[in-house]
Amino acid sequence: MRMTLDERVRSAVAALLHATGESQTDLAAALGVSQAQVSRRQSGSAAWSLADCEAVAAHYRIDVLDLLSGPTRASESLPVESRRTSVRRGAERPVAVQEQGAPR
């Protein structure tokens, strides 16, 4: 079953929040809206407008078409430096660039 455009955008935003470690509050502040507005958009009770999508894409430094394509494309387009870091054995390293065979 294919996702609707609204579902793809909501899923992409959720994936970007997860990948960056940001909260809805962080995203709301960046967009100049309330956390409740982001929550309503993410729950589907309100829609992400095209202007919202442009703002979200600009915030995450990805192309708006990647956001509209869904969570996989949006996450893959996210710049490495924007991804959340993982603390392992006292050293911070981006999750996306861990060496193969590194201890977990």
N, C-alpha and C positions, 0 to 999 in steps of 0.2 A: 504494500500500500504506500503510495506516494504522500509525502508531507505537503500540506498547503504552504503558500508563501509565508503566511503568518507563523505557522509552526516552525518553518525553517529559520526565520529571523529570531524567534524566541529561543530556539535550540542553539543557534549561533551565539547569541548574547550570553546564554548560560555557559556555553563552552569557553567563551572568551573570559568571562568572570572567573571560571575555574582555572583556566590556564595562566591567568595573571595573578590570581590570588586576591583580586579585588572583590569588594562587597557591593551589593546594590547601592548602599549609601555612597561608596566611592564613585561609582558610575553616575549616580544622580548629581553629585557635586560637580563632576566634570561636565555634565550636560546642562547644569543650571536648572534642574527640576528637583522635586522632592523624592525621597526614597519610596514613598507611597505611590507616586506616579510610575516609577520604574517597576515596582511590585505589580501594579495593575497591568502594565504592559506585559510583564513576564508571565502573569497568570492567565492572560488572554481576555480579561475583562475590558481591556482597552487595547487598541492596536498601536504598533510602532508605525509612525508616519514615515514617508520618504525622507522628510527633513530630519526626523529622529535617526533614521538609518544612516544618513550622511554624517550626522554628528557622532554617532557611535563608531562608525568606520574611521572617522578622522581621529577620534580619541585613541583608538587602538592602532592607528597608523596602518590600516589595511584598506584595500579598495572596496567601495560599497558593493560592487558586484560579488566580491568574495563573501561579504556578510550575507547577501541575499541568496547565495548558493548553499548555505547551510553550515552546520557546525564543523564538519571536516575541513572544508575549504577555508573557512574563517580561521580556524585554529592553525592550519598549516601556513597561512599567510601572516600570522602574527610574528613580528620581528623577534628574534631570539632574545634580545635584551629586554623585551617586555614580558617574557615568560617568568613565572614565579621561580624562585630558586629553592633548592633543596639543601638542607643542612645535614651533612653526613660526616661523621667523625670530626666535627669542629670546622669543617671547611665548607664555604658556600660555593656551589657550582650550579649553573643552569641545568635543569633536568634534561633539556633538549640536547645538550652537548656532552653528556657523560661518556667516558671512554668505554669501549667494549671490554668486558672482563673486569671492570672495576668492582671492588667489593661493595656489596649492598648491605 
